[in-house]
């Protein structure tokens, strides 16, 4: 919901391109841009009253596609159904997160479909996430399939750290989702002239940086979570508490900047917001 009462969509073009990247990986047809964009516009005209006018809340949009051929077998379908559903949401996480490095189960492997937004990735994560939640954690920090050492992402979020003043995040790969919020956060960091590193980040490096007081911020970023601070990291049976995010730190600054852009309270230099036409 915009400050003037109108409604706008956050980066629909980037979401359309990622949707089609995911569809192609799953051997599904790509959705034409006009159909995707027009569908969003028409649906939001119908559902405009459901867009919250509460700080931190929004109307979550979920485009989806599924096969509709009537057969039993393992092959791509010849027909598909494309649709979009909406749901009013508040902030996905309303408290700092407790997360644990996953060192046994695998969400995605190199060469697999981890970078595609598909149901299989979520299915593979359900049992490990349930086990972590039973132990008092909100989410997992997924690690690589080969060594269980290098960080990939966390649940429905990409993850970022500030180490020695450098914004550090795992580099994209075939096992990491290319998050739209991740892209936006990194773009703002570059706009502000901040140091950013996209590279391999190991669990041991994070624990060592934390013990040396070099790790000042850790947080997840995602469409639903926006910017979610991490308060505790579990590693090899031990919990490590992180300092509270500083009021003048990067995470709080970029979270506030994203909120201001998305609600029309700040300039939108990259043209991320698309108004819903009446």
C-alpha positions as protocol buffer text, in pm:
chain_id: "A"
residue {
  index: 1
  type: UNK
  ca { x: 0 y: 0 z: 0 }
}
residue {
  index: 2
  type: UNK
  ca { x: 138 y: 338 z: -103 }
}
residue {
  index: 3
  type: UNK
  ca { x: 153 y: 645 z: 117 }
}
residue {
  index: 4
  type: UNK
  ca { x: -107 y: 811 z: -109 }
}
residue {
  index: 5
  type: UNK
  ca { x: -347 y: 518 z: -67 }
}
residue {
  index: 6
  type: UNK
  ca { x: -271 y: 356 z: -403 }
}
residue {
  index: 7
  type: UNK
  ca { x: -128 y: 11 z: -467 }
}
residue {
  index: 8
  type: UNK
  ca { x: 199 y: -80 z: -638 }
}
residue {
  index: 9
  type: UNK
  ca { x: 383 y: -406 z: -710 }
}
residue {
  index: 10
  type: UNK
  ca { x: 746 y: -461 z: -609 }
}
residue {
  index: 11
  type: UNK
  ca { x: 972 y: -564 z: -900 }
}
residue {
  index: 12
  type: UNK
  ca { x: 721 y: -770 z: -1102 }
}
residue {
  index: 13
  type: UNK
  ca { x: 959 y: -780 z: -1401 }
}
residue {
  index: 14
  type: UNK
  ca { x: 1235 y: -946 z: -1200 }
}
residue {
  index: 15
  type: UNK
  ca { x: 986 y: -1190 z: -1051 }
}
residue {
  index: 16
  type: UNK
  ca { x: 855 y: -1276 z: -1399 }
}
residue {
  index: 17
  type: UNK
  ca { x: 1205 y: -1348 z: -1526 }
}
residue {
  index: 18
  type: UNK
  ca { x: 1286 y: -1567 z: -1225 }
}
residue {
  index: 19
  type: UNK
  ca { x: 953 y: -1748 z: -1262 }
}
residue {
  index: 20
  type: UNK
  ca { x: 1042 y: -1838 z: -1620 }
}
residue {
  index: 21
  type: UNK
  ca { x: 1395 y: -1942 z: -1522 }
}
residue {
  index: 22
  type: UNK
  ca { x: 1240 y: -2179 z: -1271 }
}
residue {
  index: 23
  type: UNK
  ca { x: 982 y: -2306 z: -1522 }
}
residue {
  index: 24
  type: UNK
  ca { x: 1251 y: -2379 z: -1780 }
}
residue {
  index: 25
  type: UNK
  ca { x: 1454 y: -2580 z: -1527 }
}
residue {
  index: 26
  type: UNK
  ca { x: 1144 y: -2790 z: -1449 }
}
residue {
  index: 27
  type: UNK
  ca { x: 1077 y: -2851 z: -1822 }
}
residue {
  index: 28
  type: UNK
  ca { x: 767 y: -2631 z: -1808 }
}
residue {
  index: 29
  type: UNK
  ca { x: 667 y: -2364 z: -2062 }
}
residue {
  index: 30
  type: UNK
  ca { x: 757 y: -2004 z: -1998 }
}
residue {
  index: 31
  type: UNK
  ca { x: 475 y: -1759 z: -1931 }
}
residue {
  index: 32
  type: UNK
  ca { x: 457 y: -1460 z: -2171 }
}
residue {
  index: 33
  type: UNK
  ca { x: 538 y: -1129 z: -2004 }
}
residue {
  index: 34
  type: UNK
  ca { x: 210 y: -967 z: -2111 }
}
residue {
  index: 35
  type: UNK
  ca { x: 4 y: -1250 z: -1961 }
}
residue {
  index: 36
  type: UNK
  ca { x: 200 y: -1241 z: -1636 }
}
residue {
  index: 37
  type: UNK
  ca { x: 181 y: -862 z: -1593 }
}
residue {
  index: 38
  type: UNK
  ca { x: -180 y: -830 z: -1704 }
}
residue {
  index: 39
  type: UNK
  ca { x: -276 y: -1112 z: -1470 }
}
residue {
  index: 40
  type: UNK
  ca { x: -117 y: -930 z: -1177 }
}
residue {
  index: 41
  type: UNK
  ca { x: -289 y: -603 z: -1265 }
}
residue {
  index: 42
  type: UNK
  ca { x: -635 y: -756 z: -1309 }
}
residue {
  index: 43
  type: UNK
  ca { x: -611 y: -965 z: -993 }
}
residue {
  index: 44
  type: UNK
  ca { x: -500 y: -668 z: -784 }
}
residue {
  index: 45
  type: UNK
  ca { x: -788 y: -458 z: -914 }
}
residue {
  index: 46
  type: UNK
  ca { x: -1018 y: -726 z: -771 }
}
residue {
  index: 47
  type: UNK
  ca { x: -822 y: -774 z: -447 }
}
residue {
  index: 48
  type: UNK
  ca { x: -717 y: -415 z: -380 }
}
residue {
  index: 49
  type: UNK
  ca { x: -919 y: -398 z: -58 }
}
residue {
  index: 50
  type: UNK
  ca { x: -709 y: -687 z: 77 }
}
residue {
  index: 51
  type: UNK
  ca { x: -386 y: -486 z: 55 }
}
residue {
  index: 52
  type: UNK
  ca { x: -306 y: -396 z: 419 }
}
residue {
  index: 53
  type: UNK
  ca { x: -247 y: -39 z: 527 }
}
residue {
  index: 54
  type: UNK
  ca { x: -37 y: -139 z: 827 }
}
residue {
  index: 55
  type: UNK
  ca { x: 340 y: -77 z: 849 }
}
residue {
  index: 56
  type: UNK
  ca { x: 536 y: -390 z: 773 }
}
residue {
  index: 57
  type: UNK
  ca { x: 240 y: -564 z: 607 }
}
residue {
  index: 58
  type: UNK
  ca { x: 164 y: -632 z: 242 }
}
residue {
  index: 59
  type: UNK
  ca { x: -36 y: -847 z: 4 }
}
residue {
  index: 60
  type: UNK
  ca { x: 181 y: -1146 z: -82 }
}
residue {
  index: 61
  type: UNK
  ca { x: 157 y: -1253 z: -447 }
}
residue {
  index: 62
  type: UNK
  ca { x: 232 y: -1611 z: -551 }
}
residue {
  index: 63
  type: UNK
  ca { x: 229 y: -1700 z: -921 }
}
residue {
  index: 64
  type: UNK
  ca { x: 232 y: -2075 z: -984 }
}
residue {
  index: 65
  type: UNK
  ca { x: 212 y: -2328 z: -1264 }
}
residue {
  index: 66
  type: UNK
  ca { x: 128 y: -2698 z: -1260 }
}
residue {
  index: 67
  type: UNK
  ca { x: 80 y: -2979 z: -1509 }
}
residue {
  index: 68
  type: UNK
  ca { x: -275 y: -3078 z: -1611 }
}
residue {
  index: 69
  type: UNK
  ca { x: -234 y: -3374 z: -1847 }
}
residue {
  index: 70
  type: UNK
  ca { x: -449 y: -3668 z: -1736 }
}
residue {
  index: 71
  type: UNK
  ca { x: -189 y: -3944 z: -1728 }
}
residue {
  index: 72
  type: UNK
  ca { x: 28 y: -4148 z: -1495 }
}
residue {
  index: 73
  type: UNK
  ca { x: 393 y: -4143 z: -1594 }
}
residue {
  index: 74
  type: UNK
  ca { x: 720 y: -3955 z: -1572 }
}
residue {
  index: 75
  type: UNK
  ca { x: 742 y: -3702 z: -1854 }
}
residue {
  index: 76
  type: UNK
  ca { x: 671 y: -3332 z: -1902 }
}
residue {
  index: 77
  type: UNK
  ca { x: 305 y: -3250 z: -1949 }
}
residue {
  index: 78
  type: UNK
  ca { x: 166 y: -3111 z: -2273 }
}
residue {
  index: 79
  type: UNK
  ca { x: -76 y: -2881 z: -2087 }
}
residue {
  index: 80
  type: UNK
  ca { x: -36 y: -2657 z: -1782 }
}
residue {
  index: 81
  type: UNK
  ca { x: -238 y: -2426 z: -1561 }
}
residue {
  index: 82
  type: UNK
  ca { x: -95 y: -2085 z: -1467 }
}
residue {
  index: 83
  type: UNK
  ca { x: -247 y: -1887 z: -1183 }
}
residue {
  index: 84
  type: UNK
  ca { x: -176 y: -1627 z: -916 }
}
residue {
  index: 85
  type: UNK
  ca { x: -295 y: -1631 z: -555 }
}
residue {
  index: 86
  type: UNK
  ca { x: -278 y: -1355 z: -296 }
}
residue {
  index: 87
  type: UNK
  ca { x: -262 y: -1343 z: 82 }
}
residue {
  index: 88
  type: UNK
  ca { x: -236 y: -1049 z: 325 }
}
residue {
  index: 89
  type: UNK
  ca { x: 73 y: -1095 z: 542 }
}
residue {
  index: 90
  type: UNK
  ca { x: 249 y: -923 z: 827 }
}
residue {
  index: 91
  type: UNK
  ca { x: 623 y: -953 z: 882 }
}
residue {
  index: 92
  type: UNK
  ca { x: 710 y: -1323 z: 837 }
}
residue {
  index: 93
  type: UNK
  ca { x: 929 y: -1327 z: 1149 }
}
residue {
  index: 94
  type: UNK
  ca { x: 828 y: -1102 z: 1438 }
}
residue {
  index: 95
  type: UNK
  ca { x: 1134 y: -1170 z: 1653 }
}
residue {
  index: 96
  type: UNK
  ca { x: 1509 y: -1219 z: 1602 }
}
residue {
  index: 97
  type: UNK
  ca { x: 1579 y: -1565 z: 1465 }
}
residue {
  index: 98
  type: UNK
  ca { x: 1741 y: -1868 z: 1617 }
}
residue {
  index: 99
  type: UNK
  ca { x: 1901 y: -2069 z: 1336 }
}
residue {
  index: 100
  type: UNK
  ca { x: 2118 y: -2380 z: 1317 }
}
residue {
  index: 101
  type: UNK
  ca { x: 2375 y: -2492 z: 1062 }
}
residue {
  index: 102
  type: UNK
  ca { x: 2243 y: -2804 z: 889 }
}
residue {
  index: 103
  type: UNK
  ca { x: 2528 y: -3056 z: 872 }
}
residue {
  index: 104
  type: UNK
  ca { x: 2344 y: -3374 z: 775 }
}
residue {
  index: 105
  type: UNK
  ca { x: 2048 y: -3317 z: 544 }
}
residue {
  index: 106
  type: UNK
  ca { x: 2072 y: -3158 z: 198 }
}
residue {
  index: 107
  type: UNK
  ca { x: 1828 y: -2909 z: 48 }
}
residue {
  index: 108
  type: UNK
  ca { x: 1987 y: -2898 z: -298 }
}
residue {
  index: 109
  type: UNK
  ca { x: 2296 y: -3028 z: -476 }
}
residue {
  index: 110
  type: UNK
  ca { x: 2522 y: -2880 z: -745 }
}
residue {
  index: 111
  type: UNK
  ca { x: 2364 y: -2920 z: -1086 }
}
residue {
  index: 112
  type: UNK
  ca { x: 2022 y: -2972 z: -930 }
}
residue {
  index: 113
  type: UNK
  ca { x: 1721 y: -2744 z: -907 }
}
residue {
  index: 114
  type: UNK
  ca { x: 1808 y: -2547 z: -594 }
}
residue {
  index: 115
  type: UNK
  ca { x: 1812 y: -2220 z: -788 }
}
residue {
  index: 116
  type: UNK
  ca { x: 1461 y: -2281 z: -924 }
}
residue {
  index: 117
  type: UNK
  ca { x: 1160 y: -2184 z: -715 }
}
residue {
  index: 118
  type: UNK
  ca { x: 982 y: -2520 z: -715 }
}
residue {
  index: 119
  type: UNK
  ca { x: 788 y: -2729 z: -466 }
}
residue {
  index: 120
  type: UNK
  ca { x: 1052 y: -3002 z: -449 }
}
residue {
  index: 121
  type: UNK
  ca { x: 1301 y: -2776 z: -273 }
}
residue {
  index: 122
  type: UNK
  ca { x: 1051 y: -2696 z: -2 }
}
residue {
  index: 123
  type: UNK
  ca { x: 956 y: -3061 z: 35 }
}
residue {
  index: 124
  type: UNK
  ca { x: 1318 y: -3164 z: 89 }
}
residue {
  index: 125
  type: UNK
  ca { x: 1349 y: -2904 z: 364 }
}
residue {
  index: 126
  type: UNK
  ca { x: 1041 y: -2992 z: 566 }
}
residue {
  index: 127
  type: UNK
  ca { x: 1172 y: -3276 z: 784 }
}
residue {
  index: 128
  type: UNK
  ca { x: 1507 y: -3111 z: 871 }
}
residue {
  index: 129
  type: UNK
  ca { x: 1328 y: -2785 z: 948 }
}
residue {
  index: 130
  type: UNK
  ca { x: 1075 y: -2966 z: 1169 }
}
residue {
  index: 131
  type: UNK
  ca { x: 1359 y: -3134 z: 1361 }
}
residue {
  index: 132
  type: UNK
  ca { x: 1533 y: -2798 z: 1409 }
}
residue {
  index: 133
  type: UNK
  ca { x: 1211 y: -2636 z: 1532 }
}
residue {
  index: 134
  type: UNK
  ca { x: 1166 y: -2917 z: 1782 }
}
residue {
  index: 135
  type: UNK
  ca { x: 1507 y: -2819 z: 1917 }
}
residue {
  index: 136
  type: UNK
  ca { x: 1402 y: -2455 z: 1954 }
}
residue {
  index: 137
  type: UNK
  ca { x: 1526 y: -2303 z: 1626 }
}
residue {
  index: 138
  type: UNK
  ca { x: 1319 y: -2107 z: 1376 }
}
residue {
  index: 139
  type: UNK
  ca { x: 1512 y: -2202 z: 1064 }
}
residue {
  index: 140
  type: UNK
  ca { x: 1818 y: -2379 z: 928 }
}
residue {
  index: 141
  type: UNK
  ca { x: 2129 y: -2236 z: 770 }
}
residue {
  index: 142
  type: UNK
  ca { x: 2171 y: -2474 z: 479 }
}
residue {
  index: 143
  type: UNK
  ca { x: 2523 y: -2578 z: 385 }
}
residue {
  index: 144
  type: UNK
  ca { x: 2668 y: -2729 z: 69 }
}
residue {
  index: 145
  type: UNK
  ca { x: 2589 y: -3090 z: -19 }
}
residue {
  index: 146
  type: UNK
  ca { x: 2952 y: -3204 z: -54 }
}
residue {
  index: 147
  type: UNK
  ca { x: 3124 y: -3084 z: 264 }
}
residue {
  index: 148
  type: UNK
  ca { x: 2843 y: -2936 z: 477 }
}
residue {
  index: 149
  type: UNK
  ca { x: 3075 y: -2644 z: 534 }
}
residue {
  index: 150
  type: UNK
  ca { x: 2980 y: -2361 z: 297 }
}
residue {
  index: 151
  type: UNK
  ca { x: 2665 y: -2160 z: 366 }
}
residue {
  index: 152
  type: UNK
  ca { x: 2392 y: -2147 z: 100 }
}
residue {
  index: 153
  type: UNK
  ca { x: 2066 y: -1999 z: 230 }
}
residue {
  index: 154
  type: UNK
  ca { x: 1824 y: -2013 z: 520 }
}
residue {
  index: 155
  type: UNK
  ca { x: 1473 y: -2148 z: 477 }
}
residue {
  index: 156
  type: UNK
  ca { x: 1283 y: -1903 z: 260 }
}
residue {
  index: 157
  type: UNK
  ca { x: 1560 y: -1643 z: 279 }
}
residue {
  index: 158
  type: UNK
  ca { x: 1902 y: -1560 z: 148 }
}
residue {
  index: 159
  type: UNK
  ca { x: 2147 y: -1482 z: 426 }
}
residue {
  index: 160
  type: UNK
  ca { x: 2393 y: -1196 z: 478 }
}
residue {
  index: 161
  type: UNK
  ca { x: 2663 y: -1106 z: 729 }
}
residue {
  index: 162
  type: UNK
  ca { x: 2862 y: -793 z: 810 }
}
residue {
  index: 163
  type: UNK
  ca { x: 3221 y: -900 z: 882 }
}
residue {
  index: 164
  type: UNK
  ca { x: 3482 y: -633 z: 953 }
}
residue {
  index: 165
  type: UNK
  ca { x: 3247 y: -379 z: 798 }
}
residue {
  index: 166
  type: UNK
  ca { x: 3205 y: -575 z: 474 }
}
residue {
  index: 167
  type: UNK
  ca { x: 2859 y: -694 z: 367 }
}
residue {
  index: 168
  type: UNK
  ca { x: 2920 y: -1060 z: 291 }
}
residue {
  index: 169
  type: UNK
  ca { x: 2682 y: -1309 z: 130 }
}
residue {
  index: 170
  type: UNK
  ca { x: 2718 y: -1649 z: -38 }
}
residue {
  index: 171
  type: UNK
  ca { x: 2772 y: -1621 z: -412 }
}
residue {
  index: 172
  type: UNK
  ca { x: 2488 y: -1755 z: -626 }
}
residue {
  index: 173
  type: UNK
  ca { x: 2512 y: -2111 z: -758 }
}
residue {
  index: 174
  type: UNK
  ca { x: 2283 y: -2382 z: -893 }
}
residue {
  index: 175
  type: UNK
  ca { x: 2188 y: -2467 z: -533 }
}
residue {
  index: 176
  type: UNK
  ca { x: 2098 y: -2114 z: -416 }
}
residue {
  index: 177
  type: UNK
  ca { x: 1782 y: -1923 z: -506 }
}
residue {
  index: 178
  type: UNK
  ca { x: 1846 y: -1587 z: -671 }
}
residue {
  index: 179
  type: UNK
  ca { x: 1632 y: -1385 z: -432 }
}
residue {
  index: 180
  type: UNK
  ca { x: 1475 y: -1061 z: -555 }
}
residue {
  index: 181
  type: UNK
  ca { x: 1513 y: -904 z: -210 }
}
residue {
  index: 182
  type: UNK
  ca { x: 1877 y: -1018 z: -208 }
}
residue {
  index: 183
  type: UNK
  ca { x: 1934 y: -838 z: -539 }
}
residue {
  index: 184
  type: UNK
  ca { x: 1763 y: -525 z: -407 }
}
residue {
  index: 185
  type: UNK
  ca { x: 1962 y: -518 z: -82 }
}
residue {
  index: 186
  type: UNK
  ca { x: 2292 y: -557 z: -270 }
}
residue {
  index: 187
  type: UNK
  ca { x: 2192 y: -286 z: -518 }
}
residue {
  index: 188
  type: UNK
  ca { x: 2126 y: -39 z: -236 }
}
residue {
  index: 189
  type: UNK
  ca { x: 2457 y: -132 z: -73 }
}
residue {
  index: 190
  type: UNK
  ca { x: 2636 y: -55 z: -401 }
}
residue {
  index: 191
  type: UNK
  ca { x: 2437 y: 269 z: -437 }
}
residue {
  index: 192
  type: UNK
  ca { x: 2561 y: 375 z: -94 }
}
residue {
  index: 193
  type: UNK
  ca { x: 2923 y: 294 z: -178 }
}
residue {
  index: 194
  type: UNK
  ca { x: 2952 y: 15 z: 77 }
}
residue {
  index: 195
  type: UNK
  ca { x: 3189 y: -278 z: 52 }
}
residue {
  index: 196
  type: UNK
  ca { x: 3017 y: -596 z: -66 }
}
residue {
  index: 197
  type: UNK
  ca { x: 3156 y: -945 z: -116 }
}
residue {
  index: 198
  type: UNK
  ca { x: 2968 y: -1227 z: -288 }
}
residue {
  index: 199
  type: UNK
  ca { x: 3176 y: -1539 z: -226 }
}
residue {
  index: 200
  type: UNK
  ca { x: 3192 y: -1874 z: -51 }
}
residue {
  index: 201
  type: UNK
  ca { x: 3129 y: -1831 z: 321 }
}
residue {
  index: 202
  type: UNK
  ca { x: 3195 y: -2119 z: 558 }
}
residue {
  index: 203
  type: UNK
  ca { x: 3027 y: -2197 z: 888 }
}
residue {
  index: 204
  type: UNK
  ca { x: 3369 y: -2204 z: 1055 }
}
residue {
  index: 205
  type: UNK
  ca { x: 3446 y: -1855 z: 925 }
}
residue {
  index: 206
  type: UNK
  ca { x: 3124 y: -1720 z: 1073 }
}
residue {
  index: 207
  type: UNK
  ca { x: 3186 y: -1877 z: 1414 }
}
residue {
  index: 208
  type: UNK
  ca { x: 3548 y: -1756 z: 1414 }
}
residue {
  index: 209
  type: UNK
  ca { x: 3440 y: -1403 z: 1318 }
}
residue {
  index: 210
  type: UNK
  ca { x: 3177 y: -1408 z: 1591 }
}
residue {
  index: 211
  type: UNK
  ca { x: 3427 y: -1523 z: 1855 }
}
residue {
  index: 212
  type: UNK
  ca { x: 3672 y: -1252 z: 1743 }
}
residue {
  index: 213
  type: UNK
  ca { x: 3397 y: -984 z: 1762 }
}
residue {
  index: 214
  type: UNK
  ca { x: 3437 y: -919 z: 1388 }
}
residue {
  index: 215
  type: UNK
  ca { x: 3083 y: -1029 z: 1302 }
}
residue {
  index: 216
  type: UNK
  ca { x: 2855 y: -737 z: 1382 }
}
residue {
  index: 217
  type: UNK
  ca { x: 2539 y: -826 z: 1187 }
}
residue {
  index: 218
  type: UNK
  ca { x: 2370 y: -1141 z: 1057 }
}
residue {
  index: 219
  type: UNK
  ca { x: 2030 y: -1139 z: 890 }
}
residue {
  index: 220
  type: UNK
  ca { x: 1808 y: -1308 z: 635 }
}
residue {
  index: 221
  type: UNK
  ca { x: 1647 y: -1134 z: 337 }
}
residue {
  index: 222
  type: UNK
  ca { x: 1344 y: -1247 z: 142 }
}
residue {
  index: 223
  type: UNK
  ca { x: 1008 y: -1146 z: -4 }
}
residue {
  index: 224
  type: UNK
  ca { x: 814 y: -1253 z: 305 }
}
residue {
  index: 225
  type: UNK
  ca { x: 1085 y: -1192 z: 564 }
}
residue {
  index: 226
  type: UNK
  ca { x: 1215 y: -862 z: 413 }
}
residue {
  index: 227
  type: UNK
  ca { x: 1510 y: -819 z: 656 }
}
residue {
  index: 228
  type: UNK
  ca { x: 1506 y: -1062 z: 950 }
}
residue {
  index: 229
  type: UNK
  ca { x: 1780 y: -1033 z: 1216 }
}
residue {
  index: 230
  type: UNK
  ca { x: 1954 y: -1348 z: 1338 }
}
residue {
  index: 231
  type: UNK
  ca { x: 2007 y: -1361 z: 1715 }
}
residue {
  index: 232
  type: UNK
  ca { x: 2149 y: -1710 z: 1769 }
}
residue {
  index: 233
  type: UNK
  ca { x: 2340 y: -1960 z: 1555 }
}
residue {
  index: 234
  type: UNK
  ca { x: 2365 y: -2325 z: 1651 }
}
residue {
  index: 235
  type: UNK
  ca { x: 2684 y: -2504 z: 1544 }
}
residue {
  index: 236
  type: UNK
  ca { x: 2807 y: -2850 z: 1640 }
}
residue {
  index: 237
  type: UNK
  ca { x: 2580 y: -2869 z: 1942 }
}
residue {
  index: 238
  type: UNK
  ca { x: 2660 y: -2524 z: 2078 }
}
residue {
  index: 239
  type: UNK
  ca { x: 2461 y: -2201 z: 2054 }
}
residue {
  index: 240
  type: UNK
  ca { x: 2638 y: -1876 z: 1972 }
}
residue {
  index: 241
  type: UNK
  ca { x: 2456 y: -1552 z: 2055 }
}
residue {
  index: 242
  type: UNK
  ca { x: 2500 y: -1260 z: 1819 }
}
residue {
  index: 243
  type: UNK
  ca { x: 2495 y: -895 z: 1920 }
}
residue {
  index: 244
  type: UNK
  ca { x: 2169 y: -711 z: 1865 }
}
residue {
  index: 245
  type: UNK
  ca { x: 2158 y: -533 z: 1530 }
}
residue {
  index: 246
  type: UNK
  ca { x: 2291 y: -180 z: 1580 }
}
residue {
  index: 247
  type: UNK
  ca { x: 2036 y: 95 z: 1523 }
}
residue {
  index: 248
  type: UNK
  ca { x: 2272 y: 261 z: 1274 }
}
residue {
  index: 249
  type: UNK
  ca { x: 2382 y: -67 z: 1114 }
}
residue {
  index: 250
  type: UNK
  ca { x: 2334 y: -182 z: 757 }
}
residue {
  index: 251
  type: UNK
  ca { x: 2047 y: -426 z: 817 }
}
residue {
  index: 252
  type: UNK
  ca { x: 1821 y: -172 z: 982 }
}
residue {
  index: 253
  type: UNK
  ca { x: 1916 y: 97 z: 733 }
}
residue {
  index: 254
  type: UNK
  ca { x: 1850 y: -117 z: 427 }
}
residue {
  index: 255
  type: UNK
  ca { x: 1528 y: -257 z: 574 }
}
residue {
  index: 256
  type: UNK
  ca { x: 1395 y: 93 z: 634 }
}
residue {
  index: 257
  type: UNK
  ca { x: 1506 y: 204 z: 287 }
}
residue {
  index: 258
  type: UNK
  ca { x: 1329 y: -88 z: 118 }
}
residue {
  index: 259
  type: UNK
  ca { x: 1011 y: -21 z: 315 }
}
residue {
  index: 260
  type: UNK
  ca { x: 1022 y: 348 z: 219 }
}
residue {
  index: 261
  type: UNK
  ca { x: 1066 y: 266 z: -151 }
}
residue {
  index: 262
  type: UNK
  ca { x: 794 y: 2 z: -152 }
}
residue {
  index: 263
  type: UNK
  ca { x: 542 y: 230 z: 20 }
}
residue {
  index: 264
  type: UNK
  ca { x: 616 y: 532 z: -198 }
}
residue {
  index: 265
  type: UNK
  ca { x: 770 y: 734 z: 85 }
}
residue {
  index: 266
  type: UNK
  ca { x: 1111 y: 758 z: -84 }
}
residue {
  index: 267
  type: UNK
  ca { x: 1237 y: 801 z: -442 }
}
residue {
  index: 268
  type: UNK
  ca { x: 1249 y: 484 z: -653 }
}
residue {
  index: 269
  type: UNK
  ca { x: 1568 y: 540 z: -859 }
}
residue {
  index: 270
  type: UNK
  ca { x: 1571 y: 190 z: -1011 }
}
residue {
  index: 271
  type: UNK
  ca { x: 1203 y: 182 z: -1112 }
}
residue {
  index: 272
  type: UNK
  ca { x: 1123 y: -116 z: -890 }
}
residue {
  index: 273
  type: UNK
  ca { x: 762 y: -20 z: -816 }
}
residue {
  index: 274
  type: UNK
  ca { x: 485 y: -65 z: -1074 }
}
residue {
  index: 275
  type: UNK
  ca { x: 155 y: 105 z: -997 }
}
residue {
  index: 276
  type: UNK
  ca { x: -170 y: -87 z: -1025 }
}
residue {
  index: 277
  type: UNK
  ca { x: -368 y: 106 z: -1285 }
}
residue {
  index: 278
  type: UNK
  ca { x: -729 y: 189 z: -1212 }
}
